[in-house]
Amino acid sequence: MMNAPIRKPLPPFDYSQPAGAAAFLAPDSVAWRVYKNQIALGIGGVAAVLLEFADPRIRSGVWDHSIYKVDPIGRSERTGYAAMIGVYGPQAAARRVIEGVNRMHAKVQGETPGGIAYSAKDPELLDWVSATAGYGFLTAYDRFVAPLSVEDQERFYREGTAVAELYGVENKVNSRADFFAMMEKLAPRFEPHPINKEFLDIIQSGKAAPQIPRFLHRALARAAVSILPPLVRVRLELGREFDLTLADRLAIKLVARAAERKHDPDSPPAKACVRMGLPSNFLYLRPKEQQRLLKASALVAA
């Protein structure tokens, strides 16, 4: 792999302003609960990339038309930036950022090494990329942070449809069943490729966060592989070397649950709560207290 270029810093974004500006998702949504956990996002994000790269059209599109192969970490940070604004940012800001992403996607087209034409604006590919992100984040949270009821899992998928539409998604995933139906339809195209393992090597190397022990990065990569649907893992030929060990599982659950309790007043979720007239630790309160504050906030607004 080539040496990574000097990264341009992401533009600063103040999630606390403008006061009262609603996001596309509500503070009591399942998405606000899930996206606040950085470990779940890390695991889910890696799983989503593997699911996307299973399709050669997406793999070639990302590899040939972005800085991923020279700066995968920086590219992932920018993807995460757009995702966080889509969930926690004011609707106007989310639209603006997503429109920028769509303009970049409009330029991405080409042909895979196997001779298959692709375009980033292909509805089938847009649908799959959106579906993989939802599946990855939700499954990582449910598996390693806190179990989610079937009702909450279904609600999570339904909540994401408004933002998905902004990306041009046509076949929106409204349930786990929808996700697996989409996966089964695309599965005949799925194939192994050295890029998948190269990507996992980067994750396991710890370059994304050198201050974190390397064994945790290895555990995170294995955790991501562990939540892939069995069909995908088999097609990608991710064998036993990626099995999640008991030590891996315990370490991931420990740090994931610690992250679930860590309230950072400067984080996007905390500042978004403040923007909505709620305390910055709103997402860390018990559900009954959250509902009381939401009702009080609604009365004040009225």
C-alpha positions in Angstrom: 0.0 0.0 0.0 1.2 3.5 -0.8 2.1 5.9 2.0 -0.9 7.8 3.3 -1.1 11.5 2.3 -1.5 14.3 4.7 -5.1 14.4 5.7 -7.2 17.6 5.4 -8.9 18.2 8.7 -12.7 17.8 8.7 -14.6 21.0 8.9 -15.7 21.9 12.4 -19.4 21.3 13.1 -21.3 22.6 16.1 -24.1 20.2 16.9 -25.5 22.5 19.6 -26.7 25.1 17.1 -29.1 26.4 16.0 -31.2 26.0 19.1 -34.3 23.9 18.6 -33.4 22.8 15.1 -34.7 19.2 14.7 -32.7 16.3 13.3 -34.3 13.7 11.0 -34.3 11.4 14.0 -35.7 12.2 17.4 -33.7 12.2 20.7 -35.7 9.1 21.9 -35.0 7.2 18.7 -33.2 3.9 18.7 -30.6 5.5 16.3 -29.7 8.2 18.8 -29.1 5.5 21.4 -27.0 3.3 19.1 -24.9 5.9 17.4 -23.6 7.4 20.7 -21.5 4.2 21.3 -18.2 4.6 19.5 -17.3 0.9 19.9 -20.5 -0.2 18.2 -19.9 2.3 15.4 -16.3 1.0 15.0 -17.4 -2.7 14.8 -20.5 -2.0 12.7 -18.5 0.2 10.3 -15.9 -2.4 9.6 -18.7 -5.0 9.1 -20.5 -2.7 6.7 -17.4 -2.1 4.6 -16.9 -5.9 4.3 -20.5 -6.3 3.3 -20.1 -3.6 0.7 -16.8 -5.0 -0.6 -18.4 -8.4 -1.1 -19.9 -6.9 -4.3 -17.1 -6.3 -6.9 -18.9 -3.2 -8.2 -18.8 -1.4 -4.9 -15.3 -2.6 -4.1 -14.0 -1.3 -7.4 -15.9 1.9 -7.1 -14.4 2.7 -3.7 -10.9 1.4 -4.5 -10.6 3.2 -7.8 -12.4 6.5 -7.2 -11.5 7.5 -3.6 -8.5 7.9 -1.4 -9.3 4.6 0.4 -6.3 2.7 -0.9 -3.9 5.4 0.2 -5.7 6.7 3.3 -8.5 4.3 4.4 -8.6 5.8 7.9 -9.1 9.3 6.7 -11.7 8.2 4.2 -13.6 6.3 7.0 -13.5 9.4 9.2 -15.2 11.4 6.5 -17.8 8.7 6.0 -18.4 8.8 9.8 -18.6 12.6 9.8 -21.5 12.4 7.2 -23.2 9.7 9.2 -23.1 11.5 12.5 -24.5 14.7 10.9 -27.2 12.7 9.3 -28.3 11.3 12.6 -27.6 14.1 15.1 -27.3 17.3 13.0 -30.1 19.7 12.1 -32.0 18.7 9.0 -30.7 21.6 6.9 -27.1 20.6 7.7 -27.8 16.9 7.0 -29.2 17.8 3.6 -26.2 20.0 2.8 -23.6 17.4 3.7 -25.5 14.5 2.0 -25.9 16.6 -1.2 -22.1 17.0 -1.2 -21.7 13.2 -0.9 -24.2 12.7 -3.7 -22.3 15.1 -6.0 -19.1 13.1 -5.5 -20.9 9.8 -6.1 -22.3 11.2 -9.4 -18.7 11.2 -10.8 -18.0 7.6 -9.8 -18.4 5.1 -12.6 -16.2 2.5 -14.3 -15.7 -1.2 -14.9 -14.5 -3.9 -12.5 -11.5 -6.0 -13.4 -14.0 -8.7 -14.3 -15.6 -6.4 -16.9 -18.7 -5.4 -15.0 -19.8 -1.8 -15.5 -20.7 0.1 -12.3 -21.9 3.5 -11.2 -22.2 4.8 -7.7 -25.6 6.2 -8.6 -26.9 2.7 -9.5 -30.0 2.3 -7.3 -29.1 -1.3 -6.5 -25.7 -0.3 -5.1 -27.1 2.7 -3.2 -29.7 0.5 -1.6 -27.1 -2.1 -0.5 -24.6 0.5 0.9 -27.4 2.0 3.0 -28.6 -1.4 4.1 -25.1 -2.5 5.2 -24.6 0.5 7.4 -27.8 0.0 9.3 -27.2 -3.7 9.7 -23.6 -3.2 10.9 -24.3 -0.6 13.6 -27.5 -2.2 14.9 -26.1 -5.7 15.1 -22.8 -4.5 16.7 -24.8 -2.6 19.4 -27.2 -5.5 20.0 -24.4 -8.1 20.2 -21.7 -6.2 22.2 -23.3 -3.3 24.0 -26.9 -4.1 25.1 -29.5 -6.5 23.6 -32.3 -4.7 21.7 -35.8 -6.0 21.5 -37.2 -7.1 18.2 -39.5 -4.1 18.3 -36.5 -1.7 18.8 -34.6 -3.4 16.0 -37.5 -3.0 13.6 -38.0 0.6 14.7 -34.3 1.3 14.1 -34.7 0.3 10.4 -37.9 2.3 10.0 -36.2 5.4 11.5 -33.5 5.4 8.9 -35.7 5.7 5.8 -35.8 9.6 5.8 -32.0 9.9 5.7 -31.8 7.0 3.2 -34.0 8.9 0.8 -31.6 11.8 0.8 -28.9 9.5 -0.5 -31.2 8.4 -3.3 -32.1 5.0 -1.8 -35.2 3.5 -3.5 -35.6 0.1 -2.0 -35.5 1.1 1.7 -34.9 -1.5 4.4 -37.7 -1.5 6.9 -36.8 -4.6 8.8 -34.2 -7.3 9.3 -36.2 -9.5 6.9 -35.8 -6.8 4.2 -32.0 -6.7 4.8 -31.6 -10.4 4.4 -33.9 -10.5 1.3 -31.7 -7.8 -0.3 -28.6 -9.8 0.6 -29.9 -13.0 -0.9 -30.6 -11.2 -4.1 -27.1 -9.8 -4.4 -25.3 -12.9 -3.0 -24.5 -14.5 -6.4 -22.2 -11.6 -7.1 -20.3 -11.9 -3.8 -16.7 -13.0 -4.1 -13.4 -13.1 -2.1 -10.7 -10.6 -2.9 -7.3 -9.7 -1.4 -8.6 -6.2 -0.8 -10.9 -7.5 2.0 -8.0 -9.0 4.0 -5.9 -5.9 3.3 -8.6 -3.8 4.8 -8.8 -6.1 7.8 -5.0 -5.9 8.2 -5.3 -2.1 8.3 -7.9 -2.3 11.1 -5.9 -4.8 13.1 -2.7 -2.7 12.8 -4.1 -0.1 15.1 -3.1 2.8 12.8 -6.6 4.4 13.3 -6.0 5.0 17.0 -2.4 4.3 18.1 -3.2 5.2 21.7 -5.4 2.1 22.0 -3.7 -1.3 22.6 -3.2 -3.3 19.5 -5.0 -6.3 20.8 -8.2 -4.3 21.0 -7.9 -3.5 17.3 -7.5 -7.2 16.5 -10.5 -8.0 18.7 -12.5 -5.2 16.9 -11.8 -6.7 13.5 -12.7 -10.2 14.6 -15.9 -8.8 16.2 -16.8 -7.2 12.9 -16.3 -10.5 11.0 -18.3 -12.3 13.7 -21.5 -10.3 13.0 -21.3 -10.9 9.2 -24.1 -13.2 8.0 -22.6 -16.7 7.6 -23.3 -16.6 3.9 -21.2 -13.5 3.4 -18.3 -14.8 5.6 -18.1 -18.0 3.6 -18.2 -16.1 0.3 -15.4 -13.8 1.4 -13.4 -16.8 2.7 -12.7 -15.2 6.0 -11.6 -18.3 7.9 -10.8 -19.4 11.4 -8.0 -16.9 11.7 -10.8 -14.3 12.1 -12.7 -16.2 14.8 -13.6 -14.2 17.8 -11.9 -15.7 20.9 -13.4 -15.7 24.4 -10.7 -13.1 25.4 -11.7 -10.9 22.4 -15.4 -11.1 23.3 -14.8 -10.2 26.9 -12.5 -7.3 26.0 -14.9 -5.9 23.4 -17.9 -6.1 25.7 -15.9 -4.5 28.5 -14.9 -1.4 26.5 -18.3 -1.2 24.7 -20.2 -1.1 27.9 -17.8 1.4 29.4 -18.4 3.6 26.3 -22.1 3.2 26.9 -21.7 4.8 30.4 -19.2 7.5 29.4 -20.9 10.9 29.0 -18.8 13.3 26.9 -20.4 16.8 27.0 -18.4 17.7 23.8 -19.6 14.8 21.8 -22.0 15.2 18.9 -24.8 13.3 20.7 -24.5 15.4 23.9 -24.4 18.7 21.9 -27.4 17.6 19.8 -29.3 17.0 23.0 -28.4 20.5 24.2 -29.6 21.9 20.9 -33.0 20.3 21.5 -33.3 21.8 25.0 -32.4 18.6 26.8 -29.5 18.0 29.2 -26.3 16.9 27.6 -26.4 13.6 29.5 -30.0 12.8 28.3 -29.0 9.7 26.4 -27.4 8.2 29.5 -30.5 8.6 31.7 -33.0 5.9 32.5 -35.9 5.7 29.9 -38.5 6.9 32.4 -36.4 10.0 33.1 -35.9 10.6 29.4 -39.6 10.5 28.8 -40.3 12.9 31.6 -37.8 15.4 30.2 -39.2 15.0 26.7 -42.7 15.7 27.9 -41.5 18.7 29.9 -39.6 20.0 26.9 -42.7 19.6 24.7 -44.8 21.5 27.2 -42.3 24.3 27.4 -42.1 24.5 23.6 -45.9 24.7 23.4 
